[in-house]
Amino acid sequence: MADTEDLQEPSHAGIARFSTLLDRKQRCARKLEEELSGWLGAAGLTKSPDVRAVIAPHAGYSYSGRCAAYAFGNIDPTNISRVFLLGPSHHYYTPKCALTRASVYCTPIGDLPVDQEVIEELSATGKFEFMDLSVDEAEHSMEMHLPYLAKVFQGHTVKVVPILVGALSSQSEAMYGQLLSKYVDDPKNFFSVSSDFCHWGSRFSYTYYEKKHGAIHKSIEALDRMGMEIIETGDPVAFKEYLQEYENTICGRHPISVFLHMLKHCSTKIKIGFVRYEQSSQCKNMRDSSVSYASAAAKVDASGEEEKQD
């Protein structure tokens, strides 16, 4: 994913092996691009310049690739020059947000340069730390968004600002949201928020089940949709209360919370709307497990903008 080194040229003795590996890499890249194109085409969405952000899953594409297309398929890349990535940290503990040290994020279908100017600007606030390259490369939450972004922005010049969101307190979520809110008001900026939804099953130490909904997978869906509806209100406090009450295992809860605080503090009125929901499998007994995926688009609310002008 993250890369700061030049490609090592092969020795003469290794040319045949290098050619084989290169051919395999090119075939994998073509297959990935075909998959992304297929999912985006099947979603059948109309790209809109009013879409300023997405919430999308980050599981393997065989699980969540189709669902993610319903987020990324909304993006009109024409006037966007910068994408902020907000992803949760799965393996590295930090009570802060962390910035990348990489200069470019590589994907099989195109590289995405890091916006060093904005990275320096954020670092100058003193509120961010830098993650080691090993942490960056091990984290998949932002990595799984990169090929979709590379695909959607093909033929367009765009830079990325990756932000790893740690285990933030409520106060820190609000602080980072306020700090980042000014970037929302620039229509050249876009935001890609990474999160899966409920991780259900004993292997996730989470087996919440309300029998009134029927089958377990229906209970999981009802729980997720409750959270999705609260996210759509844009109320970070209500979302925090929901998490405290139900303890839903939404792994991107901190990036989502930061984003909600960003929308609360920015001048542009933006409305979040979920457009797709899926589960990796349908749980029917307590031995089963599943992960939920949801995609949303955040659009400029024309009615809200008119109210602000009145």
ZADO-1210 file (C-alpha; in nm, 4 decimals, padded with zeros to 6 digits):
<atoms>
<atom x="00.0000" y="00.0000" z="00.0000" code="MET" pos="1"/>
<atom x="00.2317" y="00.2746" z="00.1245" code="ALA" pos="2"/>
<atom x="00.5558" y="00.3040" z="-00.0692" code="ASP" pos="3"/>
<atom x="00.8514" y="00.5380" z="-00.0297" code="THR" pos="4"/>
<atom x="01.1151" y="00.3353" z="-00.2164" code="GLU" pos="5"/>
<atom x="01.2046" y="00.3120" z="-00.5851" code="ASP" pos="6"/>
<atom x="01.1421" y="-00.0152" z="-00.7643" code="LEU" pos="7"/>
<atom x="01.4473" y="-00.2406" z="-00.7421" code="GLN" pos="8"/>
<atom x="01.5630" y="-00.3304" z="-01.0926" code="GLU" pos="9"/>
<atom x="01.6143" y="-00.7065" z="-01.1557" code="PRO" pos="10"/>
<atom x="01.9573" y="-00.8553" z="-01.2153" code="SER" pos="11"/>
<atom x="02.0203" y="-01.0357" z="-01.5456" code="HIS" pos="12"/>
<atom x="01.9951" y="-01.3710" z="-01.3706" code="ALA" pos="13"/>
<atom x="01.6528" y="-01.2798" z="-01.2405" code="GLY" pos="14"/>
<atom x="01.5008" y="-01.1393" z="-01.5600" code="ILE" pos="15"/>
<atom x="01.2964" y="-01.4510" z="-01.6453" code="ALA" pos="16"/>
<atom x="01.1545" y="-01.4741" z="-01.2934" code="ARG" pos="17"/>
<atom x="01.0898" y="-01.1005" z="-01.2853" code="PHE" pos="18"/>
<atom x="00.9039" y="-01.1190" z="-01.6177" code="SER" pos="19"/>
<atom x="00.6833" y="-01.3989" z="-01.4835" code="THR" pos="20"/>
<atom x="00.6056" y="-01.2022" z="-01.1683" code="LEU" pos="21"/>
<atom x="00.5392" y="-00.8870" z="-01.3688" code="LEU" pos="22"/>
<atom x="00.3007" y="-01.0737" z="-01.5989" code="ASP" pos="23"/>
<atom x="00.1176" y="-01.2175" z="-01.2979" code="ARG" pos="24"/>
<atom x="00.0944" y="-00.8726" z="-01.1438" code="LYS" pos="25"/>
<atom x="-00.0477" y="-00.7272" z="-01.4643" code="GLN" pos="26"/>
<atom x="-00.3064" y="-01.0055" z="-01.4913" code="ARG" pos="27"/>
<atom x="-00.4107" y="-00.9498" z="-01.1293" code="CYS" pos="28"/>
<atom x="-00.4400" y="-00.5763" z="-01.1934" code="ALA" pos="29"/>
<atom x="-00.6599" y="-00.6380" z="-01.4990" code="ARG" pos="30"/>
<atom x="-00.8804" y="-00.8776" z="-01.3025" code="LYS" pos="31"/>
<atom x="-00.9174" y="-00.6295" z="-01.0168" code="LEU" pos="32"/>
<atom x="-01.0053" y="-00.3467" z="-01.2528" code="GLU" pos="33"/>
<atom x="-01.2622" y="-00.5674" z="-01.4282" code="GLU" pos="34"/>
<atom x="-01.4201" y="-00.6560" z="-01.0931" code="GLU" pos="35"/>
<atom x="-01.4405" y="-00.2920" z="-00.9849" code="LEU" pos="36"/>
<atom x="-01.5846" y="-00.1883" z="-01.3215" code="SER" pos="37"/>
<atom x="-01.8421" y="-00.4677" z="-01.2991" code="GLY" pos="38"/>
<atom x="-01.9560" y="-00.3726" z="-00.9507" code="TRP" pos="39"/>
<atom x="-01.9686" y="-00.0017" z="-01.0350" code="LEU" pos="40"/>
<atom x="-02.1662" y="-00.0729" z="-01.3498" code="GLY" pos="41"/>
<atom x="-02.4086" y="-00.3027" z="-01.1673" code="ALA" pos="42"/>
<atom x="-02.4719" y="-00.0354" z="-00.9035" code="ALA" pos="43"/>
<atom x="-02.5997" y="00.1870" z="-01.1836" code="GLY" pos="44"/>
<atom x="-02.5518" y="00.5118" z="-00.9952" code="LEU" pos="45"/>
<atom x="-02.5458" y="00.8624" z="-01.1384" code="THR" pos="46"/>
<atom x="-02.2318" y="01.0518" z="-01.0404" code="LYS" pos="47"/>
<atom x="-02.3063" y="01.3767" z="-00.8636" code="SER" pos="48"/>
<atom x="-02.0821" y="01.6761" z="-00.7854" code="PRO" pos="49"/>
<atom x="-02.2966" y="01.7272" z="-00.4747" code="ASP" pos="50"/>
<atom x="-02.1570" y="01.4082" z="-00.3190" code="VAL" pos="51"/>
<atom x="-01.8783" y="01.5260" z="-00.0904" code="ARG" pos="52"/>
<atom x="-01.8064" y="01.2109" z="00.1100" code="ALA" pos="53"/>
<atom x="-01.8770" y="00.8403" z="00.1363" code="VAL" pos="54"/>
<atom x="-01.8882" y="00.5835" z="00.4121" code="ILE" pos="55"/>
<atom x="-01.7798" y="00.2472" z="00.2748" code="ALA" pos="56"/>
<atom x="-01.6694" y="-00.0966" z="00.4039" code="PRO" pos="57"/>
<atom x="-01.3139" y="-00.2267" z="00.4055" code="HIS" pos="58"/>
<atom x="-01.3401" y="-00.6073" z="00.4076" code="ALA" pos="59"/>
<atom x="-01.1966" y="-00.8228" z="00.1307" code="GLY" pos="60"/>
<atom x="-01.3608" y="-00.7494" z="-00.2018" code="TYR" pos="61"/>
<atom x="-01.5136" y="-01.0978" z="-00.2239" code="SER" pos="62"/>
<atom x="-01.7163" y="-00.9968" z="00.0824" code="TYR" pos="63"/>
<atom x="-01.7725" y="-00.6224" z="00.0558" code="SER" pos="64"/>
<atom x="-01.6612" y="-00.5172" z="-00.2927" code="GLY" pos="65"/>
<atom x="-02.0138" y="-00.5097" z="-00.4334" code="ARG" pos="66"/>
<atom x="-02.1476" y="-00.3109" z="-00.1381" code="CYS" pos="67"/>
<atom x="-01.8607" y="-00.0600" z="-00.1584" code="ALA" pos="68"/>
<atom x="-01.9468" y="00.0150" z="-00.5215" code="ALA" pos="69"/>
<atom x="-02.2705" y="00.1762" z="-00.4018" code="TYR" pos="70"/>
<atom x="-02.0591" y="00.4337" z="-00.2198" code="ALA" pos="71"/>
<atom x="-01.7773" y="00.4993" z="-00.4676" code="PHE" pos="72"/>
<atom x="-02.0113" y="00.4911" z="-00.7674" code="GLY" pos="73"/>
<atom x="-02.1598" y="00.8235" z="-00.6546" code="ASN" pos="74"/>
<atom x="-01.8348" y="01.0158" z="-00.6963" code="ILE" pos="75"/>
<atom x="-01.7986" y="01.2742" z="-00.9718" code="ASP" pos="76"/>
<atom x="-01.4189" y="01.3228" z="-00.9891" code="PRO" pos="77"/>
<atom x="-01.4287" y="01.6260" z="-01.2175" code="THR" pos="78"/>
<atom x="-01.3623" y="01.9017" z="-00.9637" code="ASN" pos="79"/>
<atom x="-01.2062" y="01.7033" z="-00.6779" code="ILE" pos="80"/>
<atom x="-00.8309" y="01.7380" z="-00.6259" code="SER" pos="81"/>
<atom x="-00.7866" y="01.5927" z="-00.2762" code="ARG" pos="82"/>
<atom x="-00.9310" y="01.2937" z="-00.0887" code="VAL" pos="83"/>
<atom x="-00.9116" y="01.2674" z="00.2888" code="PHE" pos="84"/>
<atom x="-00.9124" y="00.9050" z="00.4074" code="LEU" pos="85"/>
<atom x="-01.0382" y="00.8360" z="00.7601" code="LEU" pos="86"/>
<atom x="-00.9821" y="00.4771" z="00.8701" code="GLY" pos="87"/>
<atom x="-00.9869" y="00.2974" z="01.2055" code="PRO" pos="88"/>
<atom x="-00.6763" y="00.1370" z="01.3523" code="SER" pos="89"/>
<atom x="-00.7144" y="-00.2391" z="01.3884" code="HIS" pos="90"/>
<atom x="-00.3694" y="-00.3368" z="01.5139" code="HIS" pos="91"/>
<atom x="-00.1986" y="-00.0262" z="01.6513" code="TYR" pos="92"/>
<atom x="-00.3175" y="00.1504" z="01.9650" code="TYR" pos="93"/>
<atom x="-00.3132" y="00.5258" z="01.9795" code="THR" pos="94"/>
<atom x="-00.5462" y="00.7717" z="02.1534" code="PRO" pos="95"/>
<atom x="-00.4770" y="01.0171" z="01.8700" code="LYS" pos="96"/>
<atom x="-00.5064" y="01.0438" z="01.4957" code="CYS" pos="97"/>
<atom x="-00.1952" y="00.9506" z="01.3006" code="ALA" pos="98"/>
<atom x="-00.0599" y="01.0760" z="00.9692" code="LEU" pos="99"/>
<atom x="00.1312" y="00.8806" z="00.7066" code="THR" pos="100"/>
<atom x="00.5039" y="00.9132" z="00.6389" code="ARG" pos="101"/>
<atom x="00.4603" y="00.7762" z="00.2872" code="ALA" pos="102"/>
<atom x="00.4832" y="00.9948" z="-00.0220" code="SER" pos="103"/>
<atom x="00.2608" y="00.7757" z="-00.2396" code="VAL" pos="104"/>
<atom x="00.0030" y="00.5008" z="-00.1892" code="TYR" pos="105"/>
<atom x="00.0350" y="00.2305" z="-00.4532" code="CYS" pos="106"/>
<atom x="-00.2487" y="00.0181" z="-00.5914" code="THR" pos="107"/>
<atom x="-00.2495" y="-00.2417" z="-00.8713" code="PRO" pos="108"/>
<atom x="-00.4446" y="-00.0055" z="-01.0965" code="ILE" pos="109"/>
<atom x="-00.2759" y="00.3251" z="-01.0228" code="GLY" pos="110"/>
<atom x="-00.0805" y="00.5184" z="-00.7627" code="ASP" pos="111"/>
<atom x="-00.2180" y="00.7947" z="-00.5431" code="LEU" pos="112"/>
<atom x="00.0315" y="01.0616" z="-00.4294" code="PRO" pos="113"/>
<atom x="00.0049" y="01.1892" z="-00.0733" code="VAL" pos="114"/>
<atom x="-00.0645" y="01.5601" z="-00.0302" code="ASP" pos="115"/>
<atom x="00.2447" y="01.6542" z="00.1673" code="GLN" pos="116"/>
<atom x="00.1376" y="02.0156" z="00.2065" code="GLU" pos="117"/>
<atom x="-00.1788" y="01.9216" z="00.3967" code="VAL" pos="118"/>
<atom x="00.0076" y="01.6553" z="00.5969" code="ILE" pos="119"/>
<atom x="00.2509" y="01.9260" z="00.7118" code="GLU" pos="120"/>
<atom x="-00.0373" y="02.1620" z="00.7853" code="GLU" pos="121"/>
<atom x="-00.2101" y="01.9042" z="01.0051" code="LEU" pos="122"/>
<atom x="00.1157" y="01.8091" z="01.1764" code="SER" pos="123"/>
<atom x="00.1779" y="02.1741" z="01.2616" code="ALA" pos="124"/>
<atom x="-00.1346" y="02.1747" z="01.4805" code="THR" pos="125"/>
<atom x="00.0451" y="01.9472" z="01.7272" code="GLY" pos="126"/>
<atom x="-00.2621" y="01.7230" z="01.7525" code="LYS" pos="127"/>
<atom x="-00.1425" y="01.4423" z="01.5253" code="PHE" pos="128"/>
<atom x="00.1267" y="01.1793" z="01.5488" code="GLU" pos="129"/>
<atom x="00.2984" y="00.9996" z="01.2605" code="PHE" pos="130"/>
<atom x="00.2567" y="00.6263" z="01.2126" code="MET" pos="131"/>
<atom x="00.5519" y="00.4064" z="01.1250" code="ASP" pos="132"/>
<atom x="00.5541" y="00.2664" z="00.7745" code="LEU" pos="133"/>
<atom x="00.5063" y="-00.0843" z="00.9160" code="SER" pos="134"/>
<atom x="00.1837" y="00.0286" z="01.0881" code="VAL" pos="135"/>
<atom x="00.0704" y="00.1965" z="00.7678" code="ASP" pos="136"/>
<atom x="00.1327" y="-00.1135" z="00.5563" code="GLU" pos="137"/>
<atom x="-00.0353" y="-00.3474" z="00.8066" code="ALA" pos="138"/>
<atom x="-00.3584" y="-00.1471" z="00.8285" code="GLU" pos="139"/>
<atom x="-00.6272" y="-00.2495" z="00.5779" code="HIS" pos="140"/>
<atom x="-00.9049" y="-00.0021" z="00.6617" code="SER" pos="141"/>
<atom x="-00.7782" y="00.2680" z="00.4251" code="MET" pos="142"/>
<atom x="-00.5965" y="00.0287" z="00.1922" code="GLU" pos="143"/>
<atom x="-00.9222" y="-00.1329" z="00.0768" code="MET" pos="144"/>
<atom x="-01.0565" y="00.2061" z="-00.0331" code="HIS" pos="145"/>
<atom x="-00.7528" y="00.2862" z="-00.2473" code="LEU" pos="146"/>
<atom x="-00.8224" y="00.0724" z="-00.5586" code="PRO" pos="147"/>
<atom x="-01.1763" y="00.2086" z="-00.5814" code="TYR" pos="148"/>
<atom x="-01.0446" y="00.5633" z="-00.5528" code="LEU" pos="149"/>
<atom x="-00.7746" y="00.4929" z="-00.8120" code="ALA" pos="150"/>
<atom x="-01.0424" y="00.3534" z="-01.0434" code="LYS" pos="151"/>
<atom x="-01.2915" y="00.6369" z="-00.9957" code="VAL" pos="152"/>
<atom x="-01.0221" y="00.9041" z="-01.0384" code="PHE" pos="153"/>
<atom x="-00.8539" y="00.7510" z="-01.3452" code="GLN" pos="154"/>
<atom x="-00.7602" y="01.0339" z="-01.5807" code="GLY" pos="155"/>
<atom x="-00.7895" y="01.2937" z="-01.3047" code="HIS" pos="156"/>
<atom x="-00.5186" y="01.4478" z="-01.0885" code="THR" pos="157"/>
<atom x="-00.5885" y="01.3779" z="-00.7222" code="VAL" pos="158"/>
<atom x="-00.3888" y="01.3536" z="-00.4004" code="LYS" pos="159"/>
<atom x="-00.4775" y="01.1726" z="-00.0787" code="VAL" pos="160"/>
<atom x="-00.4539" y="01.2654" z="00.2887" code="VAL" pos="161"/>
<atom x="-00.4622" y="00.9403" z="00.4885" code="PRO" pos="162"/>
<atom x="-00.5564" y="00.9772" z="00.8563" code="ILE" pos="163"/>
<atom x="-00.5491" y="00.6752" z="01.0856" code="LEU" pos="164"/>
<atom x="-00.8108" y="00.7342" z="01.3558" code="VAL" pos="165"/>
<atom x="-00.7168" y="00.5833" z="01.6903" code="GLY" pos="166"/>
<atom x="-00.9198" y="00.4917" z="01.9976" code="ALA" pos="167"/>
<atom x="-01.0425" y="00.8446" z="02.0576" code="LEU" pos="168"/>
<atom x="-01.2309" y="00.9768" z="02.3568" code="SER" pos="169"/>
<atom x="-01.5540" y="01.1658" z="02.2928" code="SER" pos="170"/>
<atom x="-01.3659" y="01.4889" z="02.3563" code="GLN" pos="171"/>
<atom x="-01.0964" y="01.3979" z="02.1031" code="SER" pos="172"/>
<atom x="-01.3545" y="01.3011" z="01.8404" code="GLU" pos="173"/>
<atom x="-01.5103" y="01.6457" z="01.8783" code="ALA" pos="174"/>
<atom x="-01.1696" y="01.8179" z="01.8703" code="MET" pos="175"/>
<atom x="-01.0534" y="01.6437" z="01.5516" code="TYR" pos="176"/>
<atom x="-01.3931" y="01.6997" z="01.3907" code="GLY" pos="177"/>
<atom x="-01.3748" y="02.0714" z="01.4561" code="GLN" pos="178"/>
<atom x="-01.0136" y="02.0861" z="01.3388" code="LEU" pos="179"/>
<atom x="-01.0914" y="01.9112" z="01.0097" code="LEU" pos="180"/>
<atom x="-01.4245" y="02.0836" z="00.9450" code="SER" pos="181"/>
<atom x="-01.2704" y="02.3715" z="00.7473" code="LYS" pos="182"/>
<atom x="-01.1670" y="02.1257" z="00.4764" code="TYR" pos="183"/>
<atom x="-01.5291" y="02.0227" z="00.4206" code="VAL" pos="184"/>
<atom x="-01.6183" y="02.3709" z="00.2995" code="ASP" pos="185"/>
<atom x="-01.3738" y="02.3455" z="00.0075" code="ASP" pos="186"/>
<atom x="-01.5585" y="02.1617" z="-00.2749" code="PRO" pos="187"/>
<atom x="-01.2247" y="02.0385" z="-00.4106" code="LYS" pos="188"/>
<atom x="-01.1924" y="01.8161" z="-00.1031" code="ASN" pos="189"/>
<atom x="-01.3566" y="01.4752" z="-00.0692" code="PHE" pos="190"/>
<atom x="-01.3806" y="01.2390" z="00.2290" code="PHE" pos="191"/>
<atom x="-01.3694" y="00.8605" z="00.2292" code="SER" pos="192"/>
<atom x="-01.4716" y="00.7210" z="00.5687" code="VAL" pos="193"/>
<atom x="-01.3901" y="00.3555" z="00.6274" code="SER" pos="194"/>
<atom x="-01.6047" y="00.1252" z="00.8404" code="SER" pos="195"/>
<atom x="-01.7647" y="-00.2157" z="00.8508" code="ASP" pos="196"/>
<atom x="-02.0716" y="-00.2582" z="01.0681" code="PHE" pos="197"/>
<atom x="-02.1740" y="-00.5313" z="01.3142" code="CYS" pos="198"/>
<atom x="-01.9196" y="-00.8082" z="01.3748" code="HIS" pos="199"/>
<atom x="-02.1466" y="-01.0764" z="01.5176" code="TRP" pos="200"/>
<atom x="-02.0567" y="-01.4113" z="01.6732" code="GLY" pos="201"/>
<atom x="-01.8599" y="-01.5657" z="01.9553" code="SER" pos="202"/>
<atom x="-01.5324" y="-01.5090" z="01.7694" code="ARG" pos="203"/>
<atom x="-01.6054" y="-01.1360" z="01.7923" code="PHE" pos="204"/>
<atom x="-01.7283" y="-01.1645" z="02.1539" code="SER" pos="205"/>
<atom x="-02.0581" y="-01.0100" z="02.0468" code="TYR" pos="206"/>
<atom x="-02.3844" y="-01.2047" z="02.0296" code="THR" pos="207"/>
<atom x="-02.6550" y="-00.9431" z="02.0904" code="TYR" pos="208"/>
<atom x="-02.9879" y="-01.0891" z="01.9786" code="TYR" pos="209"/>
<atom x="-03.3425" y="-00.9560" z="02.0031" code="GLU" pos="210"/>
<atom x="-03.5788" y="-01.2441" z="01.9282" code="LYS" pos="211"/>
<atom x="-03.8666" y="-01.0106" z="01.8422" code="LYS" pos="212"/>
<atom x="-03.6992" y="-00.9551" z="01.5039" code="HIS" pos="213"/>
<atom x="-03.7062" y="-01.3254" z="01.4183" code="GLY" pos="214"/>
<atom x="-03.3900" y="-01.4872" z="01.2817" code="ALA" pos="215"/>
<atom x="-03.0556" y="-01.3749" z="01.4209" code="ILE" pos="216"/>
<atom x="-02.9538" y="-01.2075" z="01.0947" code="HIS" pos="217"/>
<atom x="-03.2753" y="-01.0033" z="01.1051" code="LYS" pos="218"/>
<atom x="-03.1892" y="-00.8874" z="01.4568" code="SER" pos="219"/>
<atom x="-02.8407" y="-00.7888" z="01.3402" code="ILE" pos="220"/>
<atom x="-02.9868" y="-00.5936" z="01.0497" code="GLU" pos="221"/>
<atom x="-03.2328" y="-00.4132" z="01.2775" code="ALA" pos="222"/>
<atom x="-02.9467" y="-00.3179" z="01.5090" code="LEU" pos="223"/>
<atom x="-02.7310" y="-00.1922" z="01.2222" code="ASP" pos="224"/>
<atom x="-03.0145" y="00.0010" z="01.0608" code="ARG" pos="225"/>
<atom x="-03.0865" y="00.1712" z="01.3916" code="MET" pos="226"/>
<atom x="-02.7265" y="00.2945" z="01.3925" code="GLY" pos="227"/>
<atom x="-02.7427" y="00.3919" z="01.0256" code="MET" pos="228"/>
<atom x="-03.0546" y="00.5997" z="01.0840" code="GLU" pos="229"/>
<atom x="-02.8833" y="00.7810" z="01.3709" code="ILE" pos="230"/>
<atom x="-02.5771" y="00.8487" z="01.1534" code="ILE" pos="231"/>
<atom x="-02.8107" y="00.9949" z="00.8912" code="GLU" pos="232"/>
<atom x="-02.9321" y="01.2514" z="01.1451" code="THR" pos="233"/>
<atom x="-02.5749" y="01.3814" z="01.1680" code="GLY" pos="234"/>
<atom x="-02.5882" y="01.3839" z="01.5481" code="ASP" pos="235"/>
<atom x="-02.2573" y="01.2630" z="01.6972" code="PRO" pos="236"/>
<atom x="-02.3967" y="01.2624" z="02.0532" code="VAL" pos="237"/>
<atom x="-02.6910" y="01.0389" z="01.9560" code="ALA" pos="238"/>
<atom x="-02.4501" y="00.8037" z="01.7753" code="PHE" pos="239"/>
<atom x="-02.2311" y="00.7836" z="02.0868" code="LYS" pos="240"/>
<atom x="-02.5346" y="00.7061" z="02.3032" code="GLU" pos="241"/>
<atom x="-02.6386" y="00.4306" z="02.0614" code="TYR" pos="242"/>
<atom x="-02.2926" y="00.2743" z="02.0807" code="LEU" pos="243"/>
<atom x="-02.2916" y="00.2922" z="02.4591" code="GLN" pos="244"/>
<atom x="-02.6337" y="00.1295" z="02.4862" code="GLU" pos="245"/>
<atom x="-02.5970" y="-00.1524" z="02.2336" code="TYR" pos="246"/>
<atom x="-02.2168" y="-00.1845" z="02.2067" code="GLU" pos="247"/>
<atom x="-02.2535" y="-00.2601" z="01.8369" code="ASN" pos="248"/>
<atom x="-01.9153" y="-00.3674" z="01.7023" code="THR" pos="249"/>
<atom x="-01.8881" y="-00.1008" z="01.4310" code="ILE" pos="250"/>
<atom x="-01.5122" y="-00.0945" z="01.3793" code="CYS" pos="251"/>
<atom x="-01.5141" y="00.2513" z="01.2188" code="GLY" pos="252"/>
<atom x="-01.7121" y="00.4124" z="01.4984" code="ARG" pos="253"/>
<atom x="-01.4338" y="00.6636" z="01.5705" code="HIS" pos="254"/>
<atom x="-01.3848" y="00.7783" z="01.2076" code="PRO" pos="255"/>
<atom x="-01.7630" y="00.8051" z="01.1685" code="ILE" pos="256"/>
<atom x="-01.7877" y="01.0087" z="01.4895" code="SER" pos="257"/>
<atom x="-01.5103" y="01.2429" z="01.3769" code="VAL" pos="258"/>
<atom x="-01.6875" y="01.2872" z="01.0438" code="PHE" pos="259"/>
<atom x="-02.0177" y="01.3669" z="01.2168" code="LEU" pos="260"/>
<atom x="-01.8421" y="01.6347" z="01.4221" code="HIS" pos="261"/>
<atom x="-01.6873" y="01.7715" z="01.1000" code="MET" pos="262"/>
<atom x="-02.0321" y="01.8111" z="00.9480" code="LEU" pos="263"/>
<atom x="-02.1598" y="01.9714" z="01.2671" code="LYS" pos="264"/>
<atom x="-01.8922" y="02.2418" z="01.2580" code="HIS" pos="265"/>
<atom x="-01.8583" y="02.3129" z="00.8851" code="CYS" pos="266"/>
<atom x="-02.0519" y="02.5879" z="00.7081" code="SER" pos="267"/>
<atom x="-02.1784" y="02.3652" z="00.4265" code="THR" pos="268"/>
<atom x="-02.4991" y="02.1749" z="00.4992" code="LYS" pos="269"/>
<atom x="-02.4374" y="01.8093" z="00.4144" code="ILE" pos="270"/>
<atom x="-02.6802" y="01.5198" z="00.4523" code="LYS" pos="271"/>
<atom x="-02.5744" y="01.1545" z="00.4874" code="ILE" pos="272"/>
<atom x="-02.7850" y="00.8859" z="00.3229" code="GLY" pos="273"/>
<atom x="-02.7220" y="00.5104" z="00.3292" code="PHE" pos="274"/>
<atom x="-02.7786" y="00.3389" z="-00.0045" code="VAL" pos="275"/>
<atom x="-02.6736" y="-00.0241" z="00.0499" code="ARG" pos="276"/>
<atom x="-02.6613" y="-00.2841" z="00.3265" code="TYR" pos="277"/>
<atom x="-02.5272" y="-00.6399" z="00.3121" code="GLU" pos="278"/>
<atom x="-02.4053" y="-00.9176" z="00.5436" code="GLN" pos="279"/>
<atom x="-02.1221" y="-01.1622" z="00.4811" code="SER" pos="280"/>
<atom x="-02.3597" y="-01.4461" z="00.5757" code="SER" pos="281"/>
<atom x="-02.6991" y="-01.4897" z="00.7388" code="GLN" pos="282"/>
<atom x="-02.6648" y="-01.6030" z="01.0984" code="CYS" pos="283"/>
<atom x="-02.9301" y="-01.8541" z="01.2011" code="LYS" pos="284"/>
<atom x="-02.7854" y="-02.0020" z="01.5203" code="ASN" pos="285"/>
<atom x="-02.5483" y="-01.8942" z="01.7963" code="MET" pos="286"/>
<atom x="-02.2570" y="-02.0832" z="01.6389" code="ARG" pos="287"/>
<atom x="-02.2696" y="-01.8688" z="01.3239" code="ASP" pos="288"/>
<atom x="-02.0842" y="-01.5440" z="01.2625" code="SER" pos="289"/>
<atom x="-02.1057" y="-01.2561" z="01.0187" code="SER" pos="290"/>
<atom x="-01.9845" y="-00.9062" z="00.9396" code="VAL" pos="291"/>
<atom x="-02.2183" y="-00.6358" z="00.8114" code="SER" pos="292"/>
<atom x="-02.1371" y="-00.3844" z="00.5388" code="TYR" pos="293"/>
<atom x="-02.3078" y="-00.0523" z="00.4662" code="ALA" pos="294"/>
<atom x="-02.2429" y="00.2205" z="00.2109" code="SER" pos="295"/>
<atom x="-02.3497" y="00.5820" z="00.2335" code="ALA" pos="296"/>
<atom x="-02.3135" y="00.9004" z="00.0326" code="ALA" pos="297"/>
<atom x="-02.2958" y="01.2444" z="00.1951" code="ALA" pos="298"/>
<atom x="-02.4416" y="01.5135" z="-00.0309" code="LYS" pos="299"/>
<atom x="-02.4763" y="01.8869" z="-00.0167" code="VAL" pos="300"/>
<atom x="-02.8267" y="01.9569" z="00.1136" code="ASP" pos="301"/>
<atom x="-02.9661" y="02.2216" z="-00.1211" code="ALA" pos="302"/>
<atom x="-03.2614" y="02.2968" z="00.1073" code="SER" pos="303"/>
<atom x="-03.0264" y="02.3408" z="00.4020" code="GLY" pos="304"/>
<atom x="-02.8052" y="02.5750" z="00.2016" code="GLU" pos="305"/>
<atom x="-03.1082" y="02.7886" z="00.1091" code="GLU" pos="306"/>
<atom x="-03.2074" y="02.8109" z="00.4748" code="GLU" pos="307"/>
<atom x="-02.8604" y="02.9391" z="00.5644" code="LYS" pos="308"/>
<atom x="-02.8815" y="03.2075" z="00.2958" code="GLN" pos="309"/>
<atom x="-03.2239" y="03.3328" z="00.4109" code="ASP" pos="310"/>
</atoms>
